[in-house]
Amino acid sequence: MHDLPSGQWLWRALLEGTQAGVALLDTSLRFRYVNPALARMNGVPAAAHVGRTIGEVVPGVDAREDVLRQVLADGLSRETMTSGQTRADSLHARRYWQGSYHRIEDEHGGVYGLGAVVQEVSADRETQREVERARERLLLLDAAAVRIGSTLETERTCQELCDLLVEVIADVATVELLSLTGDGHRPAPDGMLRLRRAAMAARPPLAGKVRQFGVAGEYVDYQPSAAIPRCLETGRPVVSNFGSDESLRRSAPNPERVAAYREAGIHSGMVVPLSARGARIGTVSMVRAGDSPAFTEDDAAVARALADRAAINLDNARRYSREHGIAVELQRALLAAPGDPHPRVDVATHYLPAGATDLVGGDWFDTLALPSGLTLLAMGDVMGHGVEAAVEMSHYRSMLRVVAGEYEGEAGHRTPDRILRRLDDLLTAAGAERPGTCLLGLADPVRGDAWFANAGHLPPAVISPDGTVGLLPVPPGPPLGADLHGMYETVHVAWPGGHVLLLYTDGLVERRTEDIDDSLDRLAGLSLPQAAGPLEALLARIVHRLAPDAAEDDVAVLAARAAGAGPAGPFAA
């Protein structure tokens, strides 16, 4: 231990007072001297080092002896990082040391040994790893922000989450959502919890093996001791490393799956909750199999962060789905029972809501037989989308019926412009929150005449028996309820027998990428053979031709044809 030149008390005070570990090793890399700081690091008394190699004193340390031998060989000083565990107690799962090594020569130039100065940097490494983990989580959250929640479709959002988890943290990932009351399925057995598997993803080697455990869309019943019910009950992640079949049996949905899980090589599982705005939505389940390492608490933190991000998107999707469903059902219910036209007028209507990711709008139509023998034809569109627009459009319809009844029997009953003006005044006085367009027609099937007035709507069209389409020049006035005190003009047209009047909303023709005149030209350019057939079939062909798959807005159309009255011949303004 004291193999230093005598009389060097000053150097001894310096070496033994420092907090850095200092050692002198001979050319065989055996300790000749260690200071107290290094003895404490190694958990071995200083005297017990002398004459022994590093591996004999601290066998749990990767001492990088290759680097030390290079220093002895060429005399170039080097720094290197070593790691492992010594015999001293430590809070770190793995310790790290930064060492500086230089060759020591005697006065004749002979190699005496190796000098080492070692400083523990475990805390710095932990901090660095935390920074790296935080950076990785931020990158994952950035990826999640881009890849999860690209639509307002619940199943697609769940699948996006599963796909990302399989890429970064799991061999298999599934999303289970809490079943809704009254979903039409049989109730779960007593004591069991039922969830719907909304999405599933697996690495290619496992895809075939895990298919036996179910597919997306199925309902799964879980025993009370399973990991998923425990996760939902506590609201915290559940990490399970299945060291025994008994532990796997407790965490599985049911004990019968244990053998299949083992056959698939599953050895570790993790469940994290999906919750947003204080409400439970479901869980995310992940497993690892084969050579993959077991899940750790760090993995749970990453999965929880991704699940929390996805839960907000899922909650938005579910809220949207509920509102979209209510709005669609309300609008369909309101449009399902238009008024009855005159017995000598055939009428057909068709309503097509926009895609599942778009809220329905305020499209509406109505027909009403008036005592004078005229039939009121109306097509409108209230500004906005969702439940509020659907409710507002019902107000427009109801008010129109009242106003039309007021004008029945008056001398001006063939002037729909007066009805629009009165309706506009009433809506403005009532403080209508949503302006709306309205195309109003009064059709006389006996005389073969029709009168139109337009409040900001697209013009009506006429389809002749040979299938040609023409647009009627009905100038638009201001929308209703816009407080513009608009003036409207009535246009009279002849309505020969066999000709079809077509009223429609902008969803049928309008496209964001083209001018409205081009959209109307597309309608006018249609050729509709067999236009004399049933009106329902005619409307179906029109919608298929102009809005075949995914209309950008709701589509409402109304067709009216005089039944065996009026002169034949071309439509004339």
LOLOKE-279233 format. One line per field, with one value per residue (C-alpha): x, y, z; residue number from 0. Coordinates in pm, 1 decimal, always signed. Example, Ala and Ser with C-alpha at 12.3 -4.5 7.8 and 13.67 -1.06 7.14 Angstrom:
<pts>
xx	(+1230.0; +1367.0)
yy	(-450.0; -106.0)
zz	(+780.0; +714.0)
num	(0; 1)
</pts>
This chain:
<pts>
xx	(+0.0; +280.1; +498.6; +581.2; +918.3; +966.9; +941.1; +665.5; +414.9; +292.7; +196.8; +32.9; -180.0; -284.6; -372.2; -552.2; -750.0; -904.7; -1252.6; -1126.7; -1012.9; -638.7; -446.0; -102.5; -83.8; +223.0; +289.8; +75.2; -211.6; -193.7; -262.8; +41.6; -148.0; -508.1; -622.4; -914.4; -1161.4; -1107.3; -1124.9; -1469.2; -1583.4; -1484.4; -1612.3; -1279.3; -1015.6; -712.5; -472.9; -683.1; -617.1; -240.8; -108.1; -448.2; -583.8; -889.2; -1090.6; -1003.1; -1100.7; -1416.2; -1521.5; -1850.3; -1677.0; -1592.1; -1250.1; -1148.7; -811.7; -747.8; -723.5; -494.7; -256.1; -243.1; -132.3; +141.7; +246.6; +270.3; +284.7; -8.9; -246.1; -608.1; -950.7; -1222.9; -1557.3; -1603.0; -1922.3; -2063.5; -2106.3; -1845.3; -1876.1; -1997.3; -2367.8; -2516.3; -2854.6; -2773.8; -2870.1; -2546.4; -2253.9; -2029.1; -1676.0; -1472.6; -1106.2; -783.7; -477.9; -111.1; +212.7; +462.7; +833.6; +1131.6; +1430.7; +1597.2; +1299.0; +1184.5; +813.0; +717.7; +343.5; +19.3; -136.4; -517.8; -751.1; -1117.0; -1429.3; -1777.3; -2026.2; -2327.1; -2551.3; -2448.3; -2523.0; -2865.4; -2936.5; -2820.8; -3039.4; -3337.2; -3277.3; -3249.5; -3567.4; -3748.5; -3631.5; -3746.0; -4086.9; -4120.7; -4036.3; -4294.6; -4555.2; -4476.5; -4524.6; -4846.9; -4976.0; -4924.2; -5030.7; -5306.1; -5639.2; -5607.0; -5986.3; -6285.1; -6344.1; -6308.8; -6190.5; -5934.2; -5794.5; -5761.2; -5584.2; -5342.6; -5250.7; -5195.4; -4980.4; -4755.9; -4718.3; -4610.7; -4346.4; -4192.2; -4267.2; -4474.6; -4491.7; -4872.1; -5105.8; -5483.8; -5734.7; -6040.0; -6329.3; -6593.8; -6919.9; -7207.4; -7533.1; -7792.5; -7547.3; -7766.6; -7535.9; -7608.1; -7509.0; -7175.8; -7181.7; -7205.8; -6881.3; -6725.1; -6634.4; -6712.6; -6514.2; -6510.8; -6180.9; -6166.0; -5823.9; -5530.4; -5177.9; -4887.8; -4536.3; -4534.8; -4393.8; -4678.1; -4966.1; -5082.1; -5040.3; -5242.4; -5531.5; -5667.6; -5725.2; -5979.1; -6001.6; -6106.8; -6479.8; -6527.7; -6642.9; -6421.7; -6526.0; -6261.9; -6242.4; -6217.5; -5850.4; -5743.8; -5508.6; -5763.0; -6028.0; -5752.3; -5621.2; -5967.9; -6033.2; -5710.5; -5663.5; -5293.2; -5079.9; -5048.7; -4714.7; -4705.7; -4400.8; -4532.9; -4271.8; -4518.3; -4831.5; -5022.2; -4938.0; -5033.5; -5358.6; -5454.8; -5382.9; -5539.3; -5900.7; -5974.8; -5757.8; -5817.8; -5587.0; -5268.8; -5155.1; -5210.0; -5022.8; -4726.3; -4730.8; -4712.8; -4411.8; -4583.8; -4392.3; -4468.5; -4780.0; -4876.5; -5213.4; -5255.9; -5586.4; -5756.9; -5934.3; -6009.2; -6187.5; -6246.5; -6424.4; -6302.8; -6291.1; -6110.7; -5759.3; -5453.6; -5301.9; -4950.0; -4751.1; -4396.1; -4294.7; -3993.9; -3659.0; -3810.7; -3720.9; -3977.1; -4167.7; -4023.0; -4161.3; -3999.9; -4200.1; -4513.5; -4440.7; -4397.4; -4712.4; -4911.4; -4801.6; -4909.2; -5237.0; -5318.6; -5259.8; -5477.2; -5752.5; -5822.6; -5860.5; -6082.7; -6302.3; -6337.4; -6426.9; -6687.2; -6842.2; -6852.2; -7004.6; -7282.6; -7359.9; -7336.5; -7576.0; -7824.7; -7812.7; -7856.6; -8148.6; -8312.0; -8275.3; -8400.0; -8697.6; -8785.1; -8748.1; -8917.4; -9265.0; -9294.2; -9640.2; -9872.1; -9870.3; -10177.9; -10315.9; -10227.9; -9860.5; -9608.1; -9325.4; -9009.4; -8737.1; -8390.5; -8158.7; -7793.7; -7586.8; -7220.7; -6951.1; -6918.1; -6653.3; -6866.5; -7149.3; -7482.2; -7603.2; -7935.3; -8066.7; -8444.9; -8735.9; -9112.0; -9424.3; -9770.2; -10107.3; -10289.6; -10670.8; -10653.6; -10520.8; -10160.9; -9874.7; -9602.2; -9251.4; -8968.9; -8598.3; -8372.0; -8039.9; -7984.2; -7632.8; -7413.1; -7390.0; -7484.6; -7782.7; -7838.7; -7865.8; -8104.6; -8327.3; -8319.5; -8422.4; -8733.5; -8825.4; -8793.8; -9019.8; -9282.9; -9287.8; -9311.3; -9623.9; -9786.2; -9699.9; -9813.0; -10148.8; -10188.8; -10156.4; -10387.2; -10699.5; -10558.0; -10533.1; -10158.0; -10148.4; -9943.7; -9664.3; -9418.9; -9204.7; -9464.6; -9434.2; -9054.9; -9077.6; -9320.8; -9106.7; -8795.4; -8969.9; -9083.7; -8743.2; -8567.5; -8812.5; -8765.7; -8387.8; -8304.7; -7954.0; -7882.0; -7966.6; -8091.4; -8155.2; -8490.1; -8615.0; -8993.5; -9224.4; -9601.6; -9702.1; -10041.4; -10077.5; -10414.6; -10308.3; -9947.6; -9793.7; -9534.4; -9410.5; -9072.3; -8901.9; -8551.9; -8390.3; -8019.6; -8058.0; -7937.5; -8178.5; -8427.8; -8385.7; -8628.5; -8587.2; -8773.6; -8914.3; -8616.7; -8373.9; -8225.2; -8171.9; -8219.0; -8171.1; -8450.5; -8349.0; -8485.4; -8278.2; -8166.3; -8254.6; -8091.7; -8100.5; -8380.6; -8317.4; -8011.3; -8179.3; -8130.1; -8500.4; -8462.8; -8679.7; -8765.5; -8889.8; -9145.2; -9073.8; -9349.9; -9273.4; -9487.7; -9497.4; -9597.9; -9703.4; -9412.7; -9160.2; -8989.1; -8913.5; -8589.4; -8500.8; -8170.5; -7915.2; -7558.3; -7419.9; -7543.6; -7335.7; -7093.4; -6724.7; -6457.3; -6214.6; -6436.9; -6641.9; -7015.8; -7099.6; -6895.1; -7080.3; -7418.1; -7301.0; -7225.5; -7586.9; -7722.0; -7503.2; -7653.5; -7831.9; -8093.5; -8251.8; -8576.0; -8657.2; -9025.5; -8984.2; -9035.4; -8913.0; -8731.5; -8517.7; -8454.9; -8328.5; -8107.8; -7943.1; -7888.8; -7728.1; -7512.4; -7390.8; -7314.6; -7230.7; -7143.0; -6930.0; -6839.2; -7027.8; -6856.3; -7187.9; -7533.3; -7739.3; -8113.4; -8317.1; -8686.3; -8854.0; -9211.9; -9402.2; -9759.9; -9964.1; -10132.8; -10213.7; -10086.8; -9983.7; -9698.4; -9407.7; -9090.4; -9052.2; -9083.5; -9007.9)
yy	(+0.0; +240.2; +174.1; +544.2; +713.5; +814.0; +1173.3; +1251.3; +1348.2; +1643.3; +1422.8; +1174.7; +1451.3; +1559.2; +1208.3; +1096.9; +1419.4; +1429.4; +1292.0; +1146.0; +785.1; +754.2; +433.6; +313.7; -16.6; -210.8; -338.8; -647.8; -418.3; -512.6; -247.2; -93.4; +193.7; +320.5; +630.5; +628.1; +768.4; +474.7; +229.4; +370.4; +351.1; -14.5; -109.8; -280.3; -161.3; +1.5; -264.4; -541.8; -396.0; -428.5; -711.9; -791.2; -711.6; -498.7; -806.9; -971.7; -669.5; -561.3; -844.2; -667.7; -378.2; -362.6; -202.7; -172.8; -335.8; -327.2; +51.5; +32.4; -205.0; +32.1; +313.0; +90.6; -8.3; +328.5; +577.8; +782.9; +899.5; +806.0; +864.9; +601.7; +521.5; +214.7; +78.2; -193.6; -252.1; -261.4; -409.0; -74.5; -2.8; +224.1; +371.5; +332.2; +17.7; +55.1; +279.5; +471.2; +610.4; +846.0; +744.6; +912.6; +686.2; +769.9; +572.0; +625.3; +585.6; +578.3; +810.0; +581.5; +576.9; +234.1; +166.8; +163.6; +119.0; +302.8; +599.4; +617.4; +897.0; +791.0; +1000.7; +851.1; +1005.3; +780.8; +1073.6; +1260.6; +952.9; +918.4; +1281.4; +1233.6; +926.1; +1115.7; +1393.1; +1135.3; +962.7; +1293.8; +1376.6; +1036.3; +1087.3; +1428.5; +1278.1; +1005.6; +1260.5; +1461.2; +1145.9; +1072.8; +1423.4; +1365.7; +1002.7; +962.3; +1136.1; +1213.6; +1172.8; +1183.4; +810.2; +614.1; +285.4; +452.3; +652.7; +330.1; +157.5; +447.7; +417.7; +40.5; +76.7; +334.3; +129.0; -178.8; +28.6; +171.3; -33.1; -351.7; -675.1; -673.3; -385.9; -372.2; -106.0; -212.4; +29.1; +11.7; -124.9; +117.2; +33.8; -100.6; -188.5; -477.7; -755.1; -1008.8; -895.9; -1008.5; -1306.8; -1222.8; -1083.9; -1033.8; -705.6; -666.8; -444.8; -409.6; -463.3; -158.8; -216.9; -455.1; -459.3; -704.9; -746.0; -970.5; -1283.4; -1272.0; -1159.5; -1511.1; -1642.0; -1370.6; -1385.4; -1677.9; -1438.1; -1232.4; -956.4; -593.6; -547.7; -842.9; -822.2; -976.4; -1070.0; -1029.0; -1202.6; -967.3; -1053.0; -977.5; -689.8; -480.3; -461.6; -384.3; -105.0; +46.6; +22.9; +195.3; +425.9; +331.3; +120.6; -249.9; -409.9; -788.7; -1005.4; -1358.9; -1563.6; -1843.1; -1982.4; -1885.2; -1515.2; -1536.1; -1711.6; -1427.6; -1151.8; -1316.9; -1247.1; -1606.6; -1896.0; -2101.3; -1874.3; -1952.6; -2240.1; -2039.3; -1741.6; -1960.2; -2117.1; -1769.1; -1691.6; -1412.8; -1338.2; -977.2; -761.2; -403.8; -227.6; +148.9; +333.1; +546.7; +834.2; +1193.1; +1480.6; +1267.0; +990.6; +633.7; +529.5; +194.6; +55.0; -6.5; -354.0; -445.3; -767.4; -874.5; -1219.1; -1426.0; -1246.3; -905.0; -775.9; -749.5; -424.8; -170.2; +130.5; +351.4; +164.8; +226.9; +599.9; +612.6; +410.8; +625.4; +944.2; +807.0; +676.1; +1012.0; +1187.0; +934.2; +946.5; +1311.0; +1227.8; +931.1; +1139.1; +1401.1; +1127.4; +973.5; +1310.4; +1391.4; +1052.6; +1108.3; +1456.9; +1340.9; +1052.8; +1277.8; +1535.4; +1274.5; +1107.3; +1441.2; +1562.4; +1236.7; +1238.6; +1594.4; +1528.5; +1190.6; +1339.4; +1627.5; +1760.3; +1601.1; +1750.1; +1794.1; +1452.6; +1540.8; +1606.0; +1324.3; +1413.4; +1228.4; +1339.0; +1215.4; +1313.2; +1204.2; +1320.3; +1399.9; +1149.4; +1007.3; +1266.4; +1567.2; +1708.1; +1717.6; +2055.5; +2235.3; +2112.8; +2081.7; +2044.6; +2045.9; +2003.8; +2120.1; +2101.1; +2432.8; +2457.0; +2648.4; +2341.4; +2462.8; +2264.2; +2443.9; +2313.8; +2431.5; +2359.8; +2535.5; +2529.0; +2679.1; +2803.2; +2582.8; +2217.7; +1989.0; +1959.6; +2336.4; +2364.6; +2067.4; +2224.9; +2564.0; +2418.1; +2271.6; +2627.8; +2744.0; +2466.0; +2527.2; +2902.9; +2857.6; +2646.4; +2912.2; +3194.8; +2995.4; +2939.5; +3312.8; +3393.4; +3117.5; +3261.3; +3610.6; +3766.1; +3731.6; +3365.6; +3291.8; +3522.4; +3324.8; +3638.2; +3772.1; +3454.9; +3491.6; +3857.7; +3776.2; +3483.6; +3702.1; +3967.1; +3712.4; +3546.9; +3881.3; +3996.0; +3667.8; +3717.1; +3405.8; +3296.1; +3127.0; +3278.4; +3034.3; +3008.3; +2906.3; +2826.9; +2844.8; +2721.2; +2716.7; +2451.3; +2421.9; +2070.4; +2147.2; +2448.4; +2335.9; +2644.3; +2706.6; +3019.1; +3045.6; +3294.1; +3257.5; +3367.7; +3309.6; +2951.7; +2775.8; +2789.9; +2510.7; +2278.2; +2106.8; +1762.1; +1694.7; +1351.1; +1286.7; +1330.0; +1672.1; +1910.9; +2287.6; +2550.8; +2801.0; +3166.8; +3251.9; +3543.4; +3500.0; +3756.0; +3784.8; +3485.0; +3470.6; +3589.5; +3795.2; +4128.0; +4259.0; +4331.1; +4168.5; +4202.6; +3888.1; +3835.4; +3581.7; +3403.8; +3220.7; +2908.6; +2666.9; +2316.0; +2067.9; +1718.0; +1475.1; +1745.9; +1720.9; +2016.9; +1959.1; +2145.9; +2070.5; +2197.4; +2292.3; +1958.9; +1799.0; +2012.7; +2238.0; +2140.4; +2337.3; +2308.8; +2459.0; +2768.9; +2741.2; +2817.3; +2513.3; +2305.1; +2415.4; +2347.2; +1990.9; +1952.3; +2108.7; +1878.7; +1558.9; +1320.5; +1117.2; +846.7; +703.3; +1030.2; +941.8; +652.0; +657.8; +976.2; +786.4; +608.1; +936.4; +1103.1; +803.4; +832.2; +1207.0; +1168.0; +881.3; +1085.5; +1405.9; +1285.7; +915.0; +849.0; +1124.1; +1448.0; +1744.1; +1860.6; +1719.7; +1648.9; +1714.3; +1687.1; +1712.2; +1619.3; +1705.0; +1601.6; +1683.9; +1368.4; +1373.1; +1744.5; +2039.6; +2070.4; +1871.3; +2055.4; +2236.5; +2415.8; +2790.1; +3080.7)
zz	(+0.0; +84.8; -217.4; -268.7; -224.5; +139.8; +238.5; -4.2; +266.7; +59.1; -232.8; +2.8; +155.9; -192.2; -315.6; -3.5; +37.6; -311.0; -388.9; -717.5; -713.0; -770.4; -825.8; -926.4; -1115.0; -1220.6; -1569.7; -1495.8; -1402.8; -1036.4; -777.8; -608.8; -447.9; -414.3; -232.5; +16.8; -239.3; -476.6; -187.9; -99.2; -463.5; -481.6; -136.5; -62.0; +193.4; +36.7; +169.3; +9.8; -334.7; -332.8; -544.7; -701.5; -1048.4; -1116.5; -1211.6; -880.7; -674.4; -862.8; -1097.7; -1180.0; -1355.5; -1724.4; -1666.6; -2033.2; -1969.4; -2344.6; -2324.3; -2021.6; -2201.5; -2500.0; -2268.1; -2127.5; -2478.3; -2656.8; -2369.4; -2500.8; -2228.4; -2280.1; -2130.3; -2129.6; -1972.0; -1755.5; -1605.1; -1384.5; -1011.5; -735.9; -389.9; -252.4; -212.1; -475.9; -567.0; -935.9; -1123.3; -1317.6; -1222.2; -1460.7; -1417.4; -1631.1; -1610.5; -1722.1; -1763.7; -1822.4; -1827.9; -1546.2; -1619.4; -1380.5; -1400.5; -1652.9; -1888.9; -1786.1; -1759.8; -1392.4; -1431.2; -1491.0; -1316.3; -1301.5; -1196.3; -1179.7; -1118.5; -1082.0; -1326.1; -1263.9; -1170.9; -1485.1; -1695.0; -1531.2; -1608.5; -1965.2; -2004.3; -1863.1; -2115.6; -2393.1; -2278.2; -2259.5; -2610.6; -2736.8; -2575.7; -2735.5; -3073.7; -3015.1; -2912.2; -3223.2; -3429.0; -3243.4; -3312.4; -3684.4; -3712.6; -3452.1; -3494.5; -3865.1; -3888.2; -3654.4; -3700.7; -3376.6; -3527.8; -3749.2; -3456.6; -3253.4; -3542.9; -3582.9; -3214.3; -3239.9; -3551.4; -3382.6; -3062.9; -3258.6; -3432.9; -3117.0; -2807.0; -2844.6; -3042.2; -3029.9; -2941.3; -2908.0; -2809.5; -2611.7; -2565.0; -2296.8; -2434.3; -2461.1; -2284.7; -2520.2; -2797.5; -2905.7; -2781.8; -2513.7; -2162.1; -2019.4; -1779.6; -1410.9; -1273.2; -1616.7; -1783.6; -2154.6; -2389.1; -2763.4; -2941.4; -3168.3; -3325.6; -3328.9; -3472.9; -3451.4; -3582.8; -3892.1; -3718.0; -3462.9; -3684.0; -3764.2; -3409.8; -3236.8; -3481.5; -3278.6; -2987.9; -3184.7; -3439.6; -3438.5; -3386.9; -3152.8; -2792.5; -2522.7; -2168.8; -1895.2; -1559.3; -1256.5; -1189.3; -1548.2; -1612.1; -1803.5; -1524.3; -1273.3; -1495.7; -1535.3; -1161.8; -1055.5; -1353.2; -1358.1; -1593.1; -1512.2; -1607.5; -1584.0; -1652.1; -1663.9; -1481.3; -1416.7; -1576.2; -1263.8; -1304.9; -1672.4; -1583.8; -1349.0; -1603.7; -1910.4; -2009.4; -1908.7; -1785.4; -2100.6; -2301.4; -2107.9; -2327.8; -2646.8; -2500.5; -2413.0; -2757.3; -2909.9; -2688.1; -2493.2; -2173.2; -2081.5; -2090.3; -2018.5; -2002.3; -1984.5; -1941.3; -2202.9; -2036.8; -2131.7; -1962.7; -1654.3; -1846.0; -1895.7; -2259.5; -2250.1; -2241.8; -2457.3; -2419.2; -2530.0; -2516.0; -2589.8; -2702.1; -2800.4; -2767.3; -2687.3; -2339.0; -2062.7; -2020.1; -1777.7; -1593.8; -1858.3; -2122.5; -1918.7; -1908.0; -2286.2; -2348.7; -2105.8; -2281.9; -2620.0; -2478.6; -2317.9; -2650.1; -2834.7; -2570.9; -2646.6; -3015.1; -2931.8; -2705.4; -2977.4; -3226.4; -2996.2; -2915.4; -3284.1; -3367.3; -3114.9; -3245.1; -3606.0; -3536.4; -3359.1; -3636.0; -3910.2; -3733.7; -3659.2; -4012.9; -4160.4; -3924.8; -4018.7; -4391.1; -4383.3; -4381.7; -4631.6; -4691.2; -4945.8; -5295.1; -5514.0; -5625.1; -5984.9; -5901.3; -5870.2; -5628.6; -5525.8; -5285.9; -5198.3; -4912.4; -4888.4; -4587.0; -4638.7; -4543.0; -4193.1; -4102.7; -4195.4; -3989.5; -4168.2; -4280.9; -4282.0; -4618.1; -4633.6; -4874.0; -4853.6; -5062.5; -4973.1; -5153.4; -5133.7; -5146.6; -5475.3; -5650.2; -5651.6; -5504.8; -5311.4; -5388.6; -5161.5; -5136.4; -4884.8; -4706.3; -4361.3; -4293.3; -4075.0; -3975.6; -3692.1; -3462.3; -3445.2; -3824.0; -3836.7; -3572.2; -3742.3; -4076.0; -3909.4; -3804.5; -4164.9; -4286.0; -4020.4; -4076.9; -4453.3; -4416.3; -4199.9; -4440.3; -4746.6; -4577.9; -4514.1; -4885.7; -5007.2; -5167.8; -5217.5; -5559.7; -5551.1; -5462.1; -5774.0; -5668.9; -5452.2; -5417.3; -5169.1; -4961.1; -4951.0; -4847.8; -4567.2; -4453.7; -4455.7; -4244.5; -3987.7; -3962.7; -3927.2; -3659.2; -3473.0; -3476.9; -3676.6; -3583.3; -3916.0; -4254.0; -4513.3; -4883.2; -5029.3; -5377.6; -5377.1; -5651.6; -5698.7; -5951.4; -6125.8; -6271.0; -6431.9; -6639.3; -6683.2; -6523.1; -6251.4; -6075.4; -5899.0; -5667.5; -5532.9; -5202.5; -5261.9; -5387.3; -5700.5; -5996.3; -6064.3; -6358.1; -6593.2; -6744.0; -7067.8; -7153.1; -7387.3; -7096.7; -7174.8; -6883.4; -6882.8; -6613.6; -6550.0; -6518.9; -6175.1; -6039.6; -5676.6; -5412.3; -5066.7; -4830.0; -4573.9; -4220.3; -4317.4; -4223.8; -4578.5; -4647.1; -4983.3; -5291.1; -5481.7; -5836.0; -5955.7; -6282.6; -6470.4; -6674.0; -6869.4; -6725.4; -6997.8; -6910.0; -6881.2; -6791.7; -6452.1; -6228.3; -6035.4; -5715.5; -5539.4; -5287.4; -5367.0; -5243.2; -5565.2; -5799.5; -5615.9; -5585.2; -5402.1; -5692.7; -5962.8; -6036.6; -5963.7; -6327.1; -6431.7; -6172.7; -6310.7; -6665.1; -6556.8; -6442.5; -6761.7; -6967.4; -6830.4; -7061.4; -6877.8; -7089.6; -6958.7; -6783.9; -6826.4; -6581.9; -6204.0; -6038.9; -5762.4; -6021.7; -6202.6; -5883.3; -5804.9; -6148.6; -6108.0; -5765.7; -5891.0; -6187.4; -5996.7; -5642.0; -5674.1; -5366.6; -5124.0; -5165.5; -5002.7; -4854.5; -4792.7; -5104.3; -5115.0; -5436.6; -5518.8; -5847.3; -5948.6; -6260.0; -6360.7; -6388.2; -6732.1; -6754.4; -6954.2; -7317.1; -7455.0; -7603.3; -7507.1; -7178.4; -7228.3; -7002.7)
num	(0; 1; 2; 3; 4; 5; 6; 7; 8; 9; 10; 11; 12; 13; 14; 15; 16; 17; 18; 19; 20; 21; 22; 23; 24; 25; 26; 27; 28; 29; 30; 31; 32; 33; 34; 35; 36; 37; 38; 39; 40; 41; 42; 43; 44; 45; 46; 47; 48; 49; 50; 51; 52; 53; 54; 55; 56; 57; 58; 59; 60; 61; 62; 63; 64; 65; 66; 67; 68; 69; 70; 71; 72; 73; 74; 75; 76; 77; 78; 79; 80; 81; 82; 83; 84; 85; 86; 87; 88; 89; 90; 91; 92; 93; 94; 95; 96; 97; 98; 99; 100; 101; 102; 103; 104; 105; 106; 107; 108; 109; 110; 111; 112; 113; 114; 115; 116; 117; 118; 119; 120; 121; 122; 123; 124; 125; 126; 127; 128; 129; 130; 131; 132; 133; 134; 135; 136; 137; 138; 139; 140; 141; 142; 143; 144; 145; 146; 147; 148; 149; 150; 151; 152; 153; 154; 155; 156; 157; 158; 159; 160; 161; 162; 163; 164; 165; 166; 167; 168; 169; 170; 171; 172; 173; 174; 175; 176; 177; 178; 179; 180; 181; 182; 183; 184; 185; 186; 187; 188; 189; 190; 191; 192; 193; 194; 195; 196; 197; 198; 199; 200; 201; 202; 203; 204; 205; 206; 207; 208; 209; 210; 211; 212; 213; 214; 215; 216; 217; 218; 219; 220; 221; 222; 223; 224; 225; 226; 227; 228; 229; 230; 231; 232; 233; 234; 235; 236; 237; 238; 239; 240; 241; 242; 243; 244; 245; 246; 247; 248; 249; 250; 251; 252; 253; 254; 255; 256; 257; 258; 259; 260; 261; 262; 263; 264; 265; 266; 267; 268; 269; 270; 271; 272; 273; 274; 275; 276; 277; 278; 279; 280; 281; 282; 283; 284; 285; 286; 287; 288; 289; 290; 291; 292; 293; 294; 295; 296; 297; 298; 299; 300; 301; 302; 303; 304; 305; 306; 307; 308; 309; 310; 311; 312; 313; 314; 315; 316; 317; 318; 319; 320; 321; 322; 323; 324; 325; 326; 327; 328; 329; 330; 331; 332; 333; 334; 335; 336; 337; 338; 339; 340; 341; 342; 343; 344; 345; 346; 347; 348; 349; 350; 351; 352; 353; 354; 355; 356; 357; 358; 359; 360; 361; 362; 363; 364; 365; 366; 367; 368; 369; 370; 371; 372; 373; 374; 375; 376; 377; 378; 379; 380; 381; 382; 383; 384; 385; 386; 387; 388; 389; 390; 391; 392; 393; 394; 395; 396; 397; 398; 399; 400; 401; 402; 403; 404; 405; 406; 407; 408; 409; 410; 411; 412; 413; 414; 415; 416; 417; 418; 419; 420; 421; 422; 423; 424; 425; 426; 427; 428; 429; 430; 431; 432; 433; 434; 435; 436; 437; 438; 439; 440; 441; 442; 443; 444; 445; 446; 447; 448; 449; 450; 451; 452; 453; 454; 455; 456; 457; 458; 459; 460; 461; 462; 463; 464; 465; 466; 467; 468; 469; 470; 471; 472; 473; 474; 475; 476; 477; 478; 479; 480; 481; 482; 483; 484; 485; 486; 487; 488; 489; 490; 491; 492; 493; 494; 495; 496; 497; 498; 499; 500; 501; 502; 503; 504; 505; 506; 507; 508; 509; 510; 511; 512; 513; 514; 515; 516; 517; 518; 519; 520; 521; 522; 523; 524; 525; 526; 527; 528; 529; 530; 531; 532; 533; 534; 535; 536; 537; 538; 539; 540; 541; 542; 543; 544; 545; 546; 547; 548; 549; 550; 551; 552; 553; 554; 555; 556; 557; 558; 559; 560; 561; 562; 563; 564; 565; 566; 567; 568; 569; 570; 571; 572)
</pts>
